[in-house]
Amino acid sequence: MTTRLRRAGLAALAAVCAVLGAPMTGQPAAAELAARLRVDIDQLVPRVVEASTQAVTISGRITNSGDRRVDKIEVRLQRGDVLDTEAGLRTALSDPQRTDALTRPAISSAFQPVAGTLDRDQSVPFTITVPVNSDKGALKLDKRGVYPVVLNFNGVPDYGRAERVGALSTLLPVLAVPGGGPAVPPAQPTQLSVLWPLIDERPRRVQTPSDGSRTVFADDGLSASLSSGRLFTLVDTVRTAAAANASALRSLCFAIDPDLLDTVTEMTAGYYVRAADGTVFPGNGAHTAQLWLDRVKELTRGQCVIALPYADVDLAALTRANAGALVDIALRETASVEATLGTKPLTSTVWPDGGTLDQRTLAILAASGRTTVISDAAKVKEPQGDLPYTLGQNLRTIPYDQLVASSLAPKAQVDDAGVKTSSIQNGLATLVFRGGFQSAPGQSVLVAPPRRWSATSAELTVFLQTMWSLESQGFIRPLGLDGLVSGPDRGTAAALEYTATDSAAEVPAPVTAQIAEVDAVQRDLVENVLFEDDTRQVDPKDLVKPMRYALVRSGSTAWRAEPDLARRAAGAVDDQVKALLAQVSVTDPGRPLSLASKDSPLPVFITNGLPVTVRAKINVGVTAGLKPEEAVVVRIPAQAGIPRYLPAEVTRSGRFTVTIWLTTDSGTLLGKSSRLELNSTSYGSITIAVTGTAAGVLVILVGLRLFRRIRAAGRARAAAESDL
């Protein structure tokens, strides 16, 4: 009887756990979670709980992303214990599937129905409101701090039983206990500065002609981003907020890619888009580009601006590939930001992807002058004092807050496991933690959001509004990053850590090797091959410049996770260089040529379709019967053709083929080779020698035969006389 009761109890307990969606092991089944519902929230009110807060309301949509229908969907809000340490926050952020709000919730609201049936790919909205007081079913937020909370969706999949079919985990900061007194700000509030990145998802230009014709883009995605997409949202959200709050920009510093500004400027003059089949058609974003550019100029006027390396290039990867000339270009082009916007960016300030750089790259930066590196605080070794930290001669670092940065970064791997997170809400929670719960007197916090931030307009607006609310309450105060950059160092650090993981994240080595190879060819062209022609007055640097910058773009950090696209980008530049060189070639006469003597020169006609003079070396292939002299170096005028006669010695008569081609002194092939069909009717020295020897032998043999006949005749006469 006891055994039966125990078994019945265990069965009942298992059924309850199944209904609640919490497996008895305390760990959710990832395979089940990944195959059911996708949860997206539109609103969470309030983002920060204060004394006057009475309830928390969350609304959004759920989508059946699984392989079957789900019935009887309901939702409840769960919370775990308050997190009052940085270590606890980091754990909740890094592994939201294991927070106690999901596995062992301290408080859970009652389930509320959402949908009776949800077919595959179908979506429905939801809204849940839960009181925050101590009543039954309320969240009971009775302490200040940051709480992990989870939206837990239960349902019954077709052919299955009740289980958790979706979840969204986030952090909810409680600045003041509901119903209690207001929170008291610190005497010395946290100083806050926020980077606001304006970087395209990837470089778009695939061809920038040097003759003034229109630029060709790989797609028209930038036009969509500028008109209503990600880049529009980043600019318009701040612009709208600044119109409502004149002091809204005091904490912001715009991090802008010069290549993005150049690309948008190109768009304003008209451009083409390359289709999948290789054809091109006019792009339609010229007006949109001009409008966006004007808004950025207005928004950044007199504000803090950081100019990123051109195309947000991967400095460490190019340095490792010995492409230092491209690194110099990427750093030097930051001056173009001032020319475009009319606002001077911070001097020699670098924000590397990943928040760190290797020692070789840091040495290059230091050699160019006093440089400030905005780094990941977790990568700064042995910091002493306060930021900025001295790293060495001409080198310093201002670390950004790694906790806030990691909370703002989307967790794609968590989404795959079935538990979504809200990056903006997590970022706000860590920001409140820094300013309200862990405020060292006068501490400085630099916020670095994702490099290519894709938050919605509503999320960005909430982020800015919450930040300014904390400022108005005295928990934070604006800190101009420009003041830190121009100010003195207040601490020291041993170095920036650069691990094998950082190295593995770089643009792949085979790609950077290809970039370095093409870079060497381009530099050789400018330095040794192409020269300004008096009749055309075209600077060879201007001719090669579009390809130089295209090569920089092929080393962009946008390709770090896209090795195939990186190879394609580098290969496209290589093809452009080869197309340029193909305009200088040897012309094939199209008919056999006859050589009248053994030292008749080989006639060659060379054409140059470039608007610059070209220095080239004429090469003649090894051919039996022909001994060419050493390679001839010629200068071909711009857009002209010249004949040349190559000294050579013919060593036999007959018909044979000679291959002729052009190269630079370093061996780079120019254009296509030419095959000359030659007919030789002359005798070379070898032929004459052989013929002479044969003639001599013939004379000797004839003379010997005559001698023998004469001697035989003499013997015959002598014998006849003796007989007489």
TIKOL-446198 format. One record per residue (C-alpha): residue in one letter; x, y, z. Coordinates in steps of 0.5 Angstrom, whole numbers, plus 500, padded with zeros to 3 digits. Layout:
BEGIN
  type   px   py   pz
     a    X    Y    Z
...
***
This chain:
BEGIN
  type   px   py   pz
     m  500  500  500
     t  506  505  502
     t  509  503  495
     r  503  504  491
     l  502  511  495
     r  509  513  494
     r  508  511  486
     a  502  515  486
     g  505  521  489
     l  511  521  484
     a  506  520  478
     a  502  526  481
     l  509  530  482
     a  511  529  475
     a  505  531  472
     v  505  538  476
     c  512  539  474
     a  510  538  466
     v  504  542  467
     l  509  548  470
     g  514  547  465
     a  519  545  470
     p  523  539  469
     m  524  535  475
     t  532  536  474
     g  532  543  474
     q  534  544  467
     p  530  545  461
     a  530  540  455
     a  533  545  450
     a  531  540  444
     e  524  541  446
     l  524  549  447
     a  528  550  441
     a  522  547  437
     r  516  551  440
     l  515  558  440
     r  519  565  439
     v  517  570  444
     d  518  577  442
     i  516  583  447
     d  514  590  444
     q  513  593  451
     l  515  592  458
     v  513  598  463
     p  516  600  467
     r  523  599  465
     v  525  601  472
     v  521  599  478
     e  520  605  483
     a  516  607  489
     s  510  609  485
     t  510  603  481
     q  504  598  482
     a  504  593  477
     v  509  590  471
     t  506  590  464
     i  509  586  459
     s  506  585  452
     g  509  582  445
     r  507  577  440
     i  509  569  440
     t  510  565  434
     n  509  558  433
     s  516  556  430
     g  516  549  431
     d  514  543  427
     r  507  542  430
     r  500  546  432
     v  500  548  440
     d  494  548  444
     k  492  551  450
     i  497  556  451
     e  498  560  457
     v  503  565  460
     r  505  567  467
     l  511  571  470
     q  516  568  474
     r  522  572  478
     g  528  569  482
     d  532  572  488
     v  535  579  488
     l  542  580  485
     d  546  584  489
     t  553  582  486
     e  556  583  479
     a  558  576  479
     g  550  574  480
     l  549  579  474
     r  554  576  470
     t  551  569  471
     a  544  571  469
     l  547  574  463
     s  551  569  461
     d  547  563  462
     p  539  565  463
     q  537  558  462
     r  540  557  469
     t  537  562  473
     d  533  561  479
     a  527  565  475
     l  526  559  470
     t  528  553  474
     r  526  555  481
     p  522  561  481
     a  521  564  488
     i  515  568  486
     s  510  566  480
     s  504  569  478
     a  498  565  476
     f  497  563  469
     q  493  567  464
     p  491  564  457
     v  494  567  451
     a  491  562  445
     g  487  556  444
     t  490  554  438
     l  497  556  435
     d  498  553  428
     r  505  553  425
     d  508  560  423
     q  502  563  426
     s  503  569  431
     v  498  572  436
     p  499  578  441
     f  499  577  448
     t  499  582  454
     i  500  580  462
     t  500  585  468
     v  502  583  475
     p  502  587  481
     v  509  588  485
     n  506  588  492
     s  506  583  497
     d  499  580  495
     k  498  573  493
     g  500  572  485
     a  504  579  485
     l  511  579  484
     k  513  581  492
     l  519  586  490
     d  521  588  497
     k  528  589  496
     r  532  594  492
     g  536  591  487
     v  536  587  480
     y  531  581  479
     p  531  576  474
     v  524  575  471
     v  522  570  466
     l  516  570  461
     n  514  562  462
     f  509  560  456
     n  506  553  457
     g  502  549  452
     v  500  542  449
     p  504  541  442
     d  500  536  438
     y  501  529  439
     g  504  531  446
     r  503  533  453
     a  503  540  457
     e  510  543  457
     r  514  549  457
     v  513  551  450
     g  517  558  450
     a  520  563  455
     l  523  570  455
     s  529  572  460
     t  531  579  462
     l  533  583  468
     l  528  588  472
     p  531  593  476
     v  528  595  483
     l  531  602  484
     a  526  603  490
     v  521  598  493
     p  514  599  491
     g  510  603  496
     g  516  605  500
     g  520  612  500
     p  524  614  494
     a  531  612  492
     v  536  617  495
     p  542  618  490
     p  549  618  492
     a  553  624  493
     q  558  623  487
     p  554  620  482
     t  556  615  477
     q  559  619  470
     l  556  616  464
     s  558  616  457
     v  555  612  451
     l  558  611  444
     w  553  611  439
     p  556  607  433
     l  554  609  426
     i  557  603  422
     d  554  599  416
     e  553  592  416
     r  558  591  411
     p  562  595  405
     r  557  596  399
     r  561  598  394
     v  564  593  389
     q  567  598  384
     t  569  605  384
     p  571  608  377
     s  577  613  377
     d  574  616  371
     g  568  619  374
     s  563  615  372
     r  558  612  377
     t  559  607  383
     v  557  600  383
     f  554  597  389
     a  553  590  391
     d  546  591  393
     d  541  597  395
     g  541  595  402
     l  544  601  404
     s  538  605  401
     a  533  601  405
     s  537  602  412
     l  538  609  411
     s  530  610  409
     s  527  606  414
     g  532  601  417
     r  537  600  422
     l  542  607  420
     f  535  611  420
     t  533  609  427
     l  540  610  430
     v  540  617  427
     d  532  619  428
     t  532  616  435
     v  537  621  438
     r  535  627  433
     t  528  626  436
     a  530  625  443
     a  535  631  442
     a  529  636  440
     a  525  634  446
     n  531  635  451
     a  536  640  449
     s  541  636  454
     a  540  629  451
     l  547  629  447
     r  551  631  453
     s  553  623  454
     l  553  621  447
     c  559  620  443
     f  558  618  435
     a  563  613  433
     i  562  613  425
     d  566  609  419
     p  569  614  414
     d  567  609  409
     l  560  609  410
     l  560  617  410
     d  564  616  403
     t  559  611  401
     v  553  615  402
     t  556  621  399
     e  557  617  393
     m  550  615  393
     t  547  622  393
     a  550  623  386
     g  547  617  383
     y  549  610  383
     y  548  603  380
     v  546  596  383
     r  549  590  381
     a  544  584  380
     a  545  577  381
     d  546  576  374
     g  552  581  373
     t  547  586  370
     v  547  593  373
     f  541  598  374
     p  540  605  377
     g  539  605  385
     n  534  609  387
     g  537  612  394
     a  540  618  392
     h  535  623  395
     t  534  618  402
     a  542  618  402
     q  542  626  402
     l  537  627  407
     w  540  622  412
     l  547  625  411
     d  544  632  412
     r  541  629  419
     v  548  626  421
     k  551  633  420
     e  546  637  424
     l  546  632  429
     t  554  631  430
     r  555  639  429
     g  559  641  435
     q  558  634  439
     c  563  628  441
     v  565  624  434
     i  570  618  434
     a  572  617  427
     l  573  609  426
     p  579  606  421
     y  576  607  414
     a  571  601  413
     d  572  599  420
     v  578  595  418
     d  581  589  422
     l  587  593  424
     a  590  587  428
     a  589  582  422
     l  592  587  417
     t  598  588  421
     r  599  581  422
     a  599  580  414
     n  604  585  414
     a  599  590  410
     g  602  596  414
     a  601  601  408
     l  593  599  408
     v  593  600  416
     d  596  607  414
     i  591  609  409
     a  585  606  414
     l  588  611  420
     r  589  617  415
     e  582  617  412
     t  579  619  419
     a  580  626  417
     s  575  625  412
     v  570  625  417
     e  571  632  419
     a  571  634  411
     t  564  631  411
     l  561  633  417
     g  564  639  419
     t  566  637  426
     k  573  635  428
     p  573  628  431
     l  577  626  437
     t  584  626  435
     s  588  619  434
     t  582  615  438
     v  581  608  436
     w  575  603  438
     p  577  596  436
     d  572  591  434
     g  573  586  440
     g  576  591  445
     t  583  589  444
     l  589  589  440
     d  595  585  439
     q  602  589  441
     r  605  589  434
     t  599  593  432
     l  599  598  438
     a  606  599  437
     i  604  602  430
     l  599  606  433
     a  604  609  438
     a  609  610  433
     s  604  615  429
     g  603  619  435
     r  599  619  442
     t  593  614  441
     t  587  613  445
     v  585  606  445
     i  578  604  447
     s  578  597  450
     d  574  592  453
     a  575  593  461
     a  576  585  462
     k  582  586  457
     v  586  591  461
     k  591  588  465
     e  593  590  472
     p  590  597  472
     q  592  602  477
     g  588  608  479
     d  583  611  475
     l  582  612  467
     p  585  614  462
     y  590  609  463
     t  597  610  461
     l  600  603  457
     g  606  606  454
     q  610  611  450
     n  604  615  446
     l  599  610  448
     r  593  610  453
     t  587  606  454
     i  580  608  456
     p  576  602  458
     y  569  601  457
     d  564  597  462
     q  564  590  460
     l  558  588  464
     v  554  593  460
     a  557  592  454
     s  555  584  454
     s  548  585  457
     l  547  590  451
     a  549  584  446
     p  544  580  443
     k  545  572  445
     a  544  568  439
     q  546  562  442
     v  541  563  447
     d  535  564  442
     d  537  557  439
     a  536  554  446
     g  529  556  446
     v  530  562  452
     k  530  569  449
     t  533  575  452
     s  532  582  452
     s  538  586  451
     i  536  593  451
     q  532  591  458
     n  538  587  460
     g  543  593  459
     l  538  598  462
     a  538  593  469
     t  546  593  469
     l  546  601  468
     v  542  602  474
     f  546  597  477
     r  552  601  476
     g  549  608  478
     g  544  606  483
     f  547  600  487
     q  554  599  486
     s  556  607  485
     a  563  608  487
     p  564  615  488
     g  565  619  482
     q  566  613  478
     s  566  613  470
     v  562  608  466
     l  563  608  458
     v  558  604  455
     a  559  601  448
     p  553  598  445
     p  554  592  439
     r  558  595  434
     r  552  594  429
     w  547  596  433
     s  540  593  431
     a  535  595  436
     t  528  598  434
     s  526  605  435
     a  522  603  441
     e  528  600  445
     l  533  605  443
     t  528  611  445
     v  527  607  452
     f  534  606  453
     l  535  614  452
     q  529  616  456
     t  531  611  462
     m  538  614  462
     w  536  621  462
     s  531  619  468
     l  537  617  472
     e  541  623  470
     s  535  627  473
     q  534  623  479
     g  542  624  480
     f  544  617  480
     i  548  619  474
     r  551  625  470
     p  554  626  463
     l  561  625  462
     g  564  628  455
     l  568  622  452
     d  572  628  449
     g  574  631  456
     l  577  624  458
     v  581  623  451
     s  584  630  451
     g  585  630  459
     p  591  627  463
     d  592  620  464
     r  590  618  471
     g  592  611  472
     t  597  606  469
     a  596  599  466
     a  601  593  464
     a  598  592  457
     l  592  590  453
     e  591  582  453
     y  590  579  446
     t  588  572  447
     a  588  566  442
     t  580  567  442
     d  582  574  440
     s  586  572  434
     a  581  567  432
     a  576  572  431
     e  580  576  426
     v  579  576  418
     p  582  569  416
     a  589  569  415
     p  588  566  407
     v  584  572  406
     t  589  577  409
     a  595  574  405
     q  591  575  399
     i  590  582  401
     a  597  583  402
     e  599  580  395
     v  594  585  392
     d  597  591  396
     a  604  589  394
     v  602  589  387
     q  598  596  387
     r  604  599  391
     d  609  597  385
     l  604  600  380
     v  604  607  383
     e  612  607  385
     n  615  603  379
     v  610  602  373
     l  605  608  372
     f  608  615  371
     e  604  621  369
     d  604  623  362
     d  605  630  360
     t  599  629  355
     r  594  627  360
     q  596  629  366
     v  593  624  370
     d  596  622  377
     p  598  614  377
     k  596  615  385
     d  589  617  383
     l  588  612  378
     v  590  606  383
     k  586  610  389
     p  579  607  388
     m  582  600  388
     r  587  601  394
     y  580  603  398
     a  577  597  395
     l  582  593  398
     v  582  596  405
     r  574  595  405
     s  576  587  403
     g  579  587  410
     s  573  590  414
     t  571  587  421
     a  564  586  418
     w  567  580  414
     r  570  577  421
     a  564  572  421
     e  564  571  413
     p  570  568  411
     d  567  566  404
     l  565  573  403
     a  571  576  405
     r  575  572  400
     r  570  574  395
     a  571  581  397
     a  579  581  396
     g  578  577  390
     a  574  582  387
     v  579  587  388
     d  584  582  385
     d  580  582  379
     q  580  590  378
     v  587  590  378
     k  588  585  373
     a  583  588  369
     l  587  595  369
     l  593  591  367
     a  590  588  361
     q  590  595  358
     v  597  594  357
     s  599  588  352
     v  603  586  346
     t  598  586  340
     d  598  579  336
     p  600  581  328
     g  595  575  326
     r  599  573  321
     p  606  569  320
     l  612  574  320
     s  618  572  315
     l  625  573  317
     a  630  574  312
     s  637  574  315
     k  640  570  321
     d  640  577  325
     s  633  580  323
     p  629  583  329
     l  623  581  332
     p  617  586  330
     v  613  587  336
     f  607  592  337
     i  605  594  344
     t  599  598  346
     n  597  602  352
     g  590  604  354
     l  591  607  360
     p  591  615  361
     v  598  614  364
     t  605  612  362
     v  607  605  363
     r  614  602  364
     a  614  595  362
     k  619  589  361
     i  618  585  354
     n  619  578  355
     v  621  573  350
     g  619  565  351
     v  625  560  350
     t  624  557  343
     a  628  552  339
     g  632  556  333
     l  631  563  336
     k  636  566  341
     p  633  573  344
     e  637  578  347
     e  636  580  354
     a  629  583  356
     v  628  590  353
     v  625  595  358
     v  620  600  354
     r  616  606  356
     i  609  606  353
     p  606  613  352
     a  599  614  355
     q  593  611  350
     a  598  610  345
     g  601  604  341
     i  609  603  340
     p  613  598  335
     r  619  595  338
     y  624  591  334
     l  627  586  339
     p  634  583  337
     a  635  576  336
     e  639  571  333
     v  636  565  328
     t  639  559  329
     r  635  555  324
     s  631  556  318
     g  624  553  318
     r  617  555  321
     f  616  556  329
     t  612  560  334
     v  615  565  339
     t  611  567  345
     i  612  574  348
     w  609  578  354
     l  610  584  358
     t  611  584  366
     t  613  589  371
     d  620  589  373
     s  618  585  379
     g  614  580  375
     t  607  582  375
     l  604  580  368
     l  601  586  364
     g  596  584  359
     k  595  578  355
     s  601  574  352
     s  602  574  344
     r  604  568  340
     l  608  570  333
     e  608  565  328
     l  615  566  324
     n  618  563  318
     s  626  563  317
     t  629  563  310
     s  636  564  313
     y  642  560  315
     g  644  561  322
     s  651  560  324
     i  650  553  326
     t  647  551  320
     i  653  554  316
     a  658  551  320
     v  654  544  319
     t  654  545  311
     g  661  547  311
     t  663  541  315
     a  659  537  310
     a  662  540  304
     g  669  539  307
     v  668  532  308
     l  665  531  301
     v  671  534  298
     i  676  530  302
     l  672  523  300
     v  671  525  293
     g  679  527  293
     l  680  520  296
     r  676  516  291
     l  680  520  285
     f  687  518  289
     r  685  511  289
     r  683  511  282
     i  689  514  279
     r  693  510  284
     a  689  503  281
     a  690  506  274
     g  698  507  275
     r  698  500  278
     a  695  497  272
     r  700  500  267
     a  706  498  271
     a  703  491  271
     a  702  491  263
     e  709  494  262
     s  712  488  266
     d  709  483  262
     l  712  485  256
***
